[in-house]
Amino acid sequence: MIVLGLLQAALIVGLLVNRAKRRNREAEATLIAEISSKFVNFPAAEVDREIFAAQRRICELMDIDIIVLWQWSDQKSGSFTATHFYSLQHGPQTRIELVEEDFPWVRQEILAGRVVVQRSLAEMPAAVANDREASRRASVKSFLTLPLSLGGETPIGVISFNTTRRERDWSPALVERLHLVAEIVTNALARKKADQDLHESEDSIRLAMEQTMELRNELAHTGRVTLPVIPHS
């Protein structure tokens, strides 16, 4: 009877665990669908705010300690900037800039369009000492890094999901869900850049038209000043 009772208890626990996992997967799928819907409908000017909001919700639901969105720097070649940094413990953080020497292996993998999954820093290849040491300085114990790329083009940046409290097993199902997040963010950033380029183009055209009008006015004024006066007969 004792054995039977233990088996029944184990069965009940297993059912409860499976139910909790199923509910968690459903909650994650719902969250990603909500994020995708929001990013489609809001204006480009609100992209940054919505990215931080999405980072917060993902950290809270999926128990991820830090999410960092890196974008290649336009000002410094070989460097990249953390434009959207969210910590589960501290919330949004300030911008951080790193150079190529900090994460050379991860950078190379991302530029090649490959996903980097590390359950433990101890499992990182022996030849990537710089990347391992940089992760340790940041108190990262495991991470998943995904390229931000459209249509197979060179990535415009990366998004990194990190744990600092403990190591984590990044299951294929979780990687797939977070890959959808990376695609959503990439499209949002591309839309934001297109909107910025459009405004810059409109401003350039407006400035050129104003300069043309000023030049015409100056020429007209110069013509009136230099026009010879013909005396009346």
RAJO-V720322 format. One record per backbone hydrogen bond with DSSP energy under -0.5 kcal/mol. NH is the residue of the N-H (numbers start at 0). CO is the residue of the C=O. If there is no record, write none. Layout:
<<NH	CO> <NH	CO>>
This chain:
<<4	0> <5	1> <6	2> <7	3> <8	4> <9	5> <10	6> <11	7> <12	8> <13	9> <14	10> <15	11> <16	12> <17	13> <18	14> <19	15> <20	16> <21	17> <22	18> <23	19> <24	20> <25	21> <26	22> <27	23> <28	24> <29	25> <30	26> <31	27> <32	28> <33	29> <34	30> <35	31> <36	32> <37	33> <38	34> <39	35> <40	36> <41	37> <45	42> <46	43> <49	45> <50	46> <51	47> <52	48> <53	49> <54	50> <55	51> <56	52> <57	53> <58	54> <59	55> <60	56> <61	57> <62	58> <63	58> <64	161> <65	161> <66	85> <67	159> <68	83> <69	67> <69	157> <70	80> <71	155> <72	78> <76	74> <78	75> <79	97> <80	70> <81	95> <82	68> <82	80> <83	68> <85	66> <85	83> <86	90> <87	64> <90	86> <92	84> <95	81> <97	79> <99	77> <101	98> <102	98> <106	102> <107	103> <108	104> <109	105> <110	106> <111	107> <112	109> <113	108> <115	144> <116	114> <117	142> <120	140> <122	119> <123	120> <127	124> <131	127> <132	128> <133	129> <134	130> <135	131> <136	132> <137	133> <138	135> <139	134> <140	162> <141	162> <142	117> <143	160> <144	115> <145	158> <147	156> <148	146> <152	149> <155	147> <156	147> <157	69> <158	145> <159	67> <160	143> <161	65> <161	159> <162	141> <167	118> <169	167> <170	168> <174	170> <175	171> <176	172> <177	173> <178	174> <179	175> <180	176> <181	177> <182	178> <183	179> <184	180> <185	181> <186	182> <187	183> <188	184> <189	185> <190	186> <191	187> <192	188> <193	189> <194	190> <195	191> <196	192> <197	193> <198	194> <199	195> <200	196> <201	197> <202	198> <203	199> <204	200> <205	201> <206	202> <207	203> <208	204> <209	205> <210	206> <211	207> <212	208> <213	209> <214	210> <215	211> <216	212> <217	213> <218	214> <219	215> <220	216> <221	217> <222	218> <223	219> <224	220> <225	221> <226	222> <229	227> <230	228>>
